[in-house]
Amino acid sequence: MRAQSVLLVNWRDTTNPEGGGSERYVEEVAKGLARLGWSVTVLCAAYPGSPREARRDDVRYLYRGSKVTVYLRGLLHTLLHRPDRVVDVQNGLPFFTRLVRRTGVVVLVHHVHQEQWQVVYPGWRGRVGWWLESWVAPRVYRDCRYVTVSSASQDELLRLGVDADRIDVVHNGTDPAPARQVPQAAVPTVVCVGRIVPHKQVEHAVDAIGAAREVLPDARLIVVGSGWWEDSLRGYVTERGLDDAVEFRGHVSEADKHAAYDEAWVLALPSLKEGWGLVVGEAAGHGVPTVAYRSAGGPTESVRDGLSGVLVNHPAEFSATITALLEDEARRRELSAGAVTASGAFTWTATVRSFDRLLTGQEAADSGQQNDRPASLTGR
């Protein structure tokens, strides 16, 4: 018999100005499960101007606490409301819902944050965060199932001691690209889409456009997204003397985001780490190839190296590759065609079905547990 309710606890949602691809994944899963008959609630942090509660696509959204206190609010909601299933989204820190539930907890990890901790929180805070993520969390959730979005992220979880037979890889889907809204830009144009935070390394895209302008004086960069690092990034653009080459569009609507893809010749994805890279598939649907770092993890699967984009190893290669693609129309067309083909490989329908099977399969696992010991969720 199918569980009736599922709670997804996440630090933010896509309406949050700092929401990104991982939040999109959670919301696609949530609304897909609602269509399949689940009673779905998403609890996430409030932000200036957010409602206390909203309903979208038959999903109930609760906005509680700040980006710090949301973890306590999620834990209390789990304890007091007792949903049949809980998806505990671990973006560096989990909600520790396993402390108040014996069964029915699934941990969703997009990627491990080892590198980001010291970039975003240098010093003792970063060390404590990494200790909680790498040592405490795997022990608290030692009998729970994990879901992650790529084999690269699965390997990271294995290195933290999570058993292989408790990890399911459920890839991101890709929406079909909408009809073209604007023509491709007449001048060489690179787009960078995502939150503006240090570990997204948008400075590398700025450096790339600076290098490109040495041979293509009209080359420009469109930055789509917002974040607390934006003032520092703007300062870096000014310092490089590239104010006329970089356009900041901020946190935009879906339509405006896709319009930016329409304009672009190349997508720059200079992130230090990505679980998957949702923007890769979005851009690919528009025939826009991606340049990303091989070491970022997820892009080794979302980008088909040499077919739908190019994976590189260091910043100098990142800049050189972008310049080369902007100059080489024939190669860019080849990658564009490969990107369009690749964009149809993953669907949100498949993502949701995998989650549904996982959550439903846990009923048998839960029913077989003895009351005097913790549950081990092994049903697929």
N, C-alpha and C positions, 0 to 999 in steps of 0.2 A: 504494500500500500504506500503510495507516494506521501512524502512529508508535506505538510500543509504550508509551512512558513519558512522563509529563509531571511536571515539578517546579514547584510554585507556591511562591515565596518571599515571605513576608509578615511584617510585624513582630510580629503577634500573631494569635490565633484567638479564636473566640467563647467559649471557656472561660476566657480571660483576663478578670479583673475589669474591665479597661478596653476589652474588645472591644465593637464596635458594628456599625453597618450595613455598613460596608465589609468587615469580616471575615465577616459573614453572606453577602455577595455571593460572596466567594472560596470559601467552603465549599459554597455551593449549586452553583457551577460545578464544584468538585472532585468532589463526590459524583455530580453528573450525568454528568461525563466518565467516572467509574468505571463507572456503569451502562451506558455505551456501549462499554465494553471497554478503556478506557485503564488503564494502571497508574499510579496517581496518588499522589504524595507532596506533602505540605504541610510546609514547614519554617518555623517561627516561633520567637519568643523564649520562653524558659522564664520562669516566674514562681513565686513562693513556693507550694509545694504541687503544682506541675505534675509530671506524669510525664516521663520522658525520651523515651518513645515511647508512642503510643496508636494504636488503629485504630477508626475509626468510619465506617459506611456504605461499607465497602470502600476507604477512604482511609487511607493511612499518615500519621500526624502525628509529626513530629520536633520536640522542644522543645530548642533549642540557644541558649546565650548569653543575654545580657541585652538590653534594648531598644536598647542601643548596639552591643554586639558581635555581635548576630544578623546584622548586615550582612556581617561578615567570615565568619561561619559559613556563611551562605548562599552566599557567593562560593566558599568552599572546597568545599562540598558539590557545587556545580555543576561545578567543575573536576575533582574526584576521581571523581564518580559518572556524569557524562556522560549525563544523561537526553536522550531524543530531542527534547523540547521543554521550554522554560522560560518560565513566566509570571512576570515580574519586577514585583512590585506596588510602585508608587512612591507611598508616602504621604509626600510631601514629599521624601524621599530614596529613590533607587533602590538596588538591591543591586549595581549595576554588573557584572552577570553578563556583559554584552556584552564586558567586558575579557578573559574567558577562553573565549568562544565566538564562532565566526564566523557560525553560522547558528542558526535555531530559537528566537530570543528574541522574545517578545512583551512589551511594556510595558503594564501596566494602571494607569491613572491615574483616580482617582475625581474629583478636582478639583485645581486648582493652588492652592498654599498661600501665595501672596504676602502676603495680609493676616495670616495666622496666624503667620508667622515672627516678626514684631515684637511680636505680642500674647503669644505663649508664651515667646519667647526674645529679649527686648529687648536692643538693643546689638549688639556684634560677632557674637555667635553667630547671631542672626537674620539678619544681613547675609550671613554665610558660608553659612548654610543656603539662603537664597534664591538666592545665586550658584550653588550646586551644582545647585539645582533648575531655575533659569531659564536658565543659560548652559552649565554643564558637561554635565548630563544630555542635553539635546537634541543635543549634538555627539557624545557617546559612543554614543548610540542612533540616530544619523542615518540608518542604513539598516534600522532595525527597524520592524515594525508596532506601532501603538499601539491600545489599546482604551480607551474611556472610556464613561461611563454616561449622558451627556446632551449635547445640542447646545451647551448653555452651556459645559460643560467642553471640548468640542471647540473652541469658539471660543478658549478660553484657551490650548489647545495650539497653535493656529494662530498666536496672538500670540507664542508662544515660538519660532516658526520651524519647527514640525513640519509637514511637507508634508500637505496635505489628503488626498492619495490614499494616505497611510499610516495614516489614522485610521479606525477602525470604531467606531460608536456601538452599544453593546449595553446596553440598559436593564436595570434591576433587575426582578425578578419580584415578585409579591405572592402570599403564601399565602392561600388561602381562610380567612376568619375562623372560629375554632372556635365551637361552640355557646355561647350566652351562659351565663356562670357565675354572675354576680351581676346584680342589677337596676341600672339607671342610678341614680346618686346622687340623692337627694331634694333636695339643695341644689346650687346652681351650682358645677360642678366642672371645673377645667381640669387637664389632664395634660401633663407635659413628660417625654419619654423620650429618654435618651441619656447619653453620657459627661458627667461633670461636670468640664469643663475650661474655661479662660477663653473660648475662641472659640465655645463653644456659647451663651454669653451668657444663661445661665439667670436671671441677675439681671433681665433684661427681663421674664421671666415673673413673677418675684416682684413687680416694679413693677406689672405689669398686674393682678395679683390684689389688690394694695394699692389701686389705682385702682377696681377693681370693687367692693371692699368699702365704698366711700363711698356706693354706691347699693344694693348687695346685701350686707348685713352678714355673711351666711352663706357667701359665696363662698370657695372653697378651692382650693389648688393641690397636686397630687400630683406629686412628683419621683421618677421611676423611673430608676435608674442610679447609678453611682459614679464616682469619679475623684479625682485628687490635689488638685483645687480645692475639694473638698467642705467642708473646714473654713472656707475663705474665704466660700463661699456661705452656710453656716450662720450665720457672723458677720454677713453682710449681712442675712439674714432677721431676726436679732435686732435689729440696728440699726434696721431699718424697723418694728420692733414687730409683726412678723407671725408669730411662733412658733406661734400658735394657728391660723394660716391655711395653713401650709405643712407638708406631711407628706413626709418623706424615707423612701422604701421601699428604697433601696439596689439592689444588683445582684441581680435576682430571676430566678426560673425563667420559661420561656416562658409557662407557664400563668398565673402571677401577673401577668406583663406584660399578657396579654390580659384578665385580670380588671380591671386598671386602665383599659384602654380601655373595658370594659363600663361602668364607673362614670362615665366622662368625658362632658361635654357638648361640650367643645372641646379640640383638641390645640394647644398652643403650641409653635412651632418657631422660636425666636429666633436660630438659629445665624447667625454671621457669614458662613459659607460651607458649602454642602452640594453634593456632586456630584449627588445625586439626592434623598435624604431617604427612606430605607426606611420610617421610621416613618409617613410620610404614607399609604402604601398600607396598612400594618397598621391604623392608626386608621380609615381609610376603610372597610375591611371590616366594621368595627363600626358604621358610620354616623356616625363622629365627624369633623367637618370640621376643617381645619387653618388656622391663621393663621401666615403666615411672611413673611419679608422677600423682596421681589422681587430685591434686590441679591445674595441668597445664591446665585443661579445655578440650580442644579438644581431647586428648587421651582417655577420658572417652567414646568417640564414636569410634575413629579409632582403639583402642585396645579393644578387647572383653575379659574383665578381667577373667582370669582363663581358657580361651579357646584358644586365640591366643597370649596371653601375660599376664603380671601381672602388676597391678596398685598398687603403694605403697604410703605411707603417709609421710615418712621422710627419710633423708639420711641414717641413720643406717639400715632401712628396705630395702632401695635401694641396699646397698652393700650386705646385708645378702641374699636377693633374688637372686641376680646375682650369688653369690657363690653357693647357693643351686641348681640353675639350671645347672651350669657348672658341679656340682658333680652328678646330677641325670639324667642319660641318658634317662630313661624311661619317666620321666615327660617332659623332653625336647622334646622327640619325639611326645608326645601327643600335646603339644603346637605347635610344628612345623606343624603337620597335620591340626590343627585348624587355624593356620596362613595362610596356603595355601588356605583353604576353604574361609576364610574371605577376602582374597585378590581379589576375583572375585566379591565382592558385589557392588563395585562402579566403574563406567566407565567414561572416559572423554566424551564419546558420550552423556551420560545423562547430564553431567555438561553443555556442550555446548548447548544442546537442551533447557535446563532450561533458560540459558542466552538469547537465541534467542527468546523464548516466552516472556520473561520479556521485552526485548528491543522493540520487535515488538508490544507488547500490549500497550506500552506507547503512540503509535501514537494516539490511540483512546482517551487516557487520555489527551494528549496535545491538541487535536483538540477541546475538550470540555471546555478548559479554556477561561476565559474572559480576554480581553487585559488589564484591569485596575487593575489586582491583580496577585500575584505570583501563579505559577502553583503548583498543588498538584498531584504528579504522583502516581496514585492508580491502574493503569492497571497492571494485572499480565500477 
